Amino acid sequence: MSTAIDDVSTRQDTPPSKHRQNSLTAGQKPDWVWMAIAAAAVLLGLGIEALLSGAAPFSEDFSLARFVVLAGVLYIAGMYLVTRVMENRRRASDGLWKNLVWTAFLIALVPLVSVIWTVLEGGGPTLLSNPQVLWNDMDGVTGATDAAYDQAGSPAGGLPGGFAHALIGTLVITIIATLIAVPIGMLASIYLVEYGRDGWLSRAITFFVDVMTGIPSIVAGLFAYAAMTVLLELIMGPGPAALQAVKMGFTAAVALTVLMIPVVVRSTEEMLRVVPNELREGSYALGVRKWRTIFKVVLPTAISGIASGVTLAIARVTGETAPILVTAGYAMTTNWNAFDNWMTALPVYIYRQIVSPTSPTAADPSMARAWSAALVLILIVMALNLLARVIAKAFAPKTGR
């Protein structure tokens, strides 16, 4: 009994410093170290850049990009050295690679943020001050119209013309291409995963899908143009009428289908392979047929990834210019019929407004319409991504009780 009392008294008499030395937080640098190193890296970066450029900080000759690079390198090196001294080599190496990963992430964000900011800066003011470009087309807009608008300095009528016809053309062409490509791509993926069994046909399909993934978009446009030419000549007979009828929205949709199918096949195939075989075996054990197992068990389980893959395929083709320019042409007015006459899409509209302004002597109105159309195109892609997330969440299998 006395021994136990002596042990308790001994632990109580032990100085608090010894307990702190044996704690889990011993040998760690304080939380404020990274802020001090960051401040020192910024100051040193400013000094080094001022010496290299011979200019005052943030003046015209001061290189902001080089300063950011110098400060980042100094911060990473400083964190490594301080962690090596205050802690140990293993934690210093771990912190070094962590900082390098964050640096790579920030570098990857630079182009994305730059593009979004540039498009917002160029197209945002036009959309806010001239919302009529969303529902007006280029019917009746000539070089004289743009020149008069430019000379008048933004008259009361606002910016003439718009891209409603291009917006409608993009939606119509993309919807038709999606309706064709998604069923074909999903059925091909189901065959590869559930029925192919690494046979010669499945290997051939995989090979051609890989080849189609890397073909240039202009090749897809030429293929669609040639295929529709042969089809229309069989229906209408050889002659100029068939050649004139080839350029239409449906031909552009066929070209985009060629670009969409390999993306849908690859993404859907990977998602189907992730589904555990236990789910299939459990369904078969209950006597459920294979096709019903695929559509009731396998596809609902993988629907989240499939929706993301389909969205990626749609985003892949929404901004294509060359195949649509070859297959659908360029129209100034709105055309709702994808099977008759030329049809304009947003990428083609942007390209034509920049390369061939409506008024060569007054290009500012055309540039304003091009930037606003580019902003709308980005918003469409963002909306498609949000829609895919909503669909994936709505159709994902419920994990609760």
Secondary structure, DSSP 8 states (H G I E B T S, - for coil): -HHHHHHHHHHHHS-HHHHHHTSTTTT---TTHHHHHHHHHHHHHHHHHHHHH-S-TTSTT--HHHHHHHHHHHHHHHHHHHHHHHS-HHHHHHHHHHHHHHHHHHHHHHHHHHHHHHHHHHHHHHHHH-GGGGT--STT--HHHHHHHHHHTS-TT-S---SHHHHHHHHHHHHHHHHHHHHHHHHHHHIIIII-TT-HHHHHHHHHHHHHHTS-HHHHHHHHHHHHHHHHHHHH-SSHHHHHHH-SHHHHHHHHHHHHHHHHHHHHHHHHHHS-HHHHHHHHHTT--HHHHIIIIIHHHHHHHHHHHHHHHHHHHHT--HHHHHHT---SS----TTSS----HHHHHHHHHHS-SSTT--HHHHHHHHHHHHHHHHHHHHHHHHHHHHHHHHS-----
